[in-house]
Amino acid sequence: MRPVFSKGELVIDAATGRVHRVQLRLTIGGVAIELTTTYTADERLGLWLPAHFRERYEEGMRPPGSARTQ
């Protein structure tokens, strides 16, 4: 197993510290991966919870016939 270097972005409300969105980007074996989670308030529970999770995988520079999954 080798280290996998990644980069990401957090969108945080400075006033409350609440996380609104997290995005992680990394490449493993020529496959670019992007994972994004968005959060929203659940009024019934009184908590901020994941509302949407998106995965995106892209192989290489997308030559004809390459795979792309979203």
Backbone hydrogen bonds in HBPLUS format (Angstrom, degrees):
<---DONOR---> <-ACCEPTOR-->    atom                        ^
c    i                          cat <-CA-CA->   ^        H-A-AA   ^      H-
h    n   atom  resd res      DA  || num        DHA   H-A  angle D-A-AA Bond
n    s   type  num  typ     dist DA aas  dist angle  dist       angle   num
A0007-LYS N   A0025-ARG O   2.90 MM  18  5.36 158.5  1.95 153.9 161.0     1
A0025-ARG N   A0007-LYS O   2.70 MM  18  5.36 164.1  1.72 174.1 179.4     2
A0009-GLU N   A0023-GLN O   2.80 MM  14  5.12 149.0  1.89 142.2 149.8     3
A0023-GLN N   A0009-GLU O   2.84 MM  14  5.12 154.7  1.90 154.2 159.3     4
A0011-VAL N   A0021-ARG O   2.83 MM  10  5.05 161.8  1.87 153.2 153.8     5
A0020-HIS N   A0011-VAL O   2.73 MM   9  5.44 170.8  1.74 167.1 169.6     6
A0021-ARG N   A0011-VAL O   3.40 MM  10  5.05 154.1  2.47 129.8 132.8     7
A0013-ASP N   A0018-ARG O   2.87 MM   5  5.31 161.4  1.90 155.4 158.3     8
A0017-GLY N   A0013-ASP O   2.64 MM   4  5.18 152.8  1.71 157.7 163.8     9
A0039-TYR N   A0020-HIS O   2.88 MM  19  5.00 164.1  1.91 139.6 139.8    10
A0022-VAL N   A0037-THR O   2.89 MM  15  5.30 155.5  1.95 153.0 160.9    11
A0037-THR N   A0022-VAL O   2.87 MM  15  5.30 161.0  1.91 155.1 161.7    12
A0024-LEU N   A0035-LEU O   2.83 MM  11  5.18 158.3  1.87 151.6 159.1    13
A0035-LEU N   A0024-LEU O   2.89 MM  11  5.18 163.7  1.91 153.6 159.0    14
A0026-LEU N   A0033-ILE O   3.01 MM   7  5.33 157.9  2.06 148.4 154.1    15
A0033-ILE N   A0026-LEU O   2.74 MM   7  5.33 170.8  1.75 174.6 172.3    16
A0028-ILE N   A0031-VAL O   2.98 MM   3  5.28 157.4  2.03 145.2 146.2    17
A0031-VAL N   A0028-ILE O   2.98 MM   3  5.28 159.6  2.02 115.3 121.9    18
A0060-GLY N   A0030-GLY O   3.04 MM  30  5.69 174.6  2.05 174.4 172.6    19
A0032-ALA N   A0058-GLU O   2.72 MM  26  5.09 156.3  1.77 164.3 156.7    20
A0058-GLU N   A0032-ALA O   2.86 MM  26  5.09 155.2  1.92 147.9 154.8    21
A0034-GLU N   A0056-ARG O   2.89 MM  22  5.10 152.6  1.97 149.0 154.4    22
A0056-ARG N   A0034-GLU O   2.90 MM  22  5.10 135.9  2.09 146.6 157.0    23
A0036-THR N   A0054-ARG O   2.94 MM  18  5.15 163.1  1.97 151.7 156.7    24
A0054-ARG N   A0036-THR O   2.79 MM  18  5.15 163.2  1.82 154.8 160.5    25
A0038-THR N   A0052-HIS O   2.90 MM  14  5.27 160.0  1.94 151.0 157.6    26
A0051-ALA N   A0038-THR O   2.73 MM  13  5.74 174.2  1.73 152.2 154.3    27
A0052-HIS N   A0038-THR O   3.33 MM  14  5.27 157.2  2.38 139.2 138.8    28
A0040-THR N   A0049-LEU O   2.97 MM   9  5.67 157.7  2.02 156.2 158.7    29
A0049-LEU N   A0040-THR O   2.91 MM   9  5.67 161.9  1.94 159.4 153.8    30
A0042-ASP N   A0047-LEU O   2.70 MM   5  5.43 167.4  1.72 167.2 170.8    31
A0046-GLY N   A0042-ASP O   2.70 MM   4  5.66 137.1  1.88 151.5 166.2    32
A0057-TYR N   A0069-THR O   3.06 MM  12  5.39 171.1  2.07 158.0 159.9    33
A0069-THR N   A0057-TYR O   3.19 MM  12  5.39 164.6  2.22 149.9 154.6    34
A0059-GLU N   A0067-ALA O   3.48 MM   8  5.94 169.2  2.50 167.4 164.4    35
A0066-SER N   A0063-PRO O   2.94 MM   3  5.57 150.2  2.03 152.1 150.1    36
